[in-house]
Amino acid sequence: MVIPFIYPNKTAWVGFFIMNATFRGQGLGRKLWTEMELSFKTAGTTTIGLDGVEEQVETYKRRGFEDCARIPLMTRDGLGKKPIDITWQQNDDVELHNIREVEAKQLAQLDLEHTGLDRSGYWATGLLTSRDDSVGYAVVVDKVIGFIYARRCEHGVRIGSLYAATYQHARQLLHRVMQDFAAVEGTFISEVFGTNANGRKVFEELGWEYAGLSYHRMWLHGKVPIEQQDGGKGEMGMYAIFDACAG
């Protein structure tokens, strides 16, 4: 299987490219890929990305993708097993709003401003925030300037997206969500935007560790959305990403 995620602003994402081991080496993956490329062409997409594992980077390069960034995977034991050991000035804190109580379209807009991908089908519809296994908070100064979203997953809690205007906001948002899931057994997991110099730092400050795995963020013909380029809003304020661009 392969899923071409096509977004309204002519961007797209390659998702869930999977082939059963028994049927590899027979050209079936190539046929799937060709069909996906046709979908992209028909939709008129201009920017196409994917996150690839190390073993498949050369395969994707042969298909026109360029290796442009890294997405480190971060993990942490739950708070029952490993309490938070951190203090900071309380005057760094801002009021946090429950993500369900803010305008969903603002979440979609902030996501677009950091990623360049118009994923309003997820955020603006409330599809994600309405999940009863999810938690999220937003920083609002006239409008939403940062937010965090987390949901239960098979082995614990997955955190992402995390967008913030300042490092202090990012730390407060992450800390609050971790506290909300304090009673959950298992581990925390998150995919960090490696181009943000403070991306890993804010997680490490709260006891997270690098899992030893980084995905390769690749873009067709090296065409990176301006939001994810050097100096873009993603580099400055995207700390954790919404995994696989589809959850």
Secondary structure by P-SEA (a helix, b strand, c coil): ccccccccccbbbbccccccccccccaaaaaaaaaaaaaaaaacccccccccccccaaaaaaacccccbbbbbbbbcccccccccccccccccccccccccccaaaaaaaaaaccccccccccccccccccccccbbbbbccccccbbbbbbccccccccccccccaaaaaaaaaaaaaaacccccbbbbbccccccaaaaaaaaaccccccbbbbbcccccccccccccccccccccccccccccc
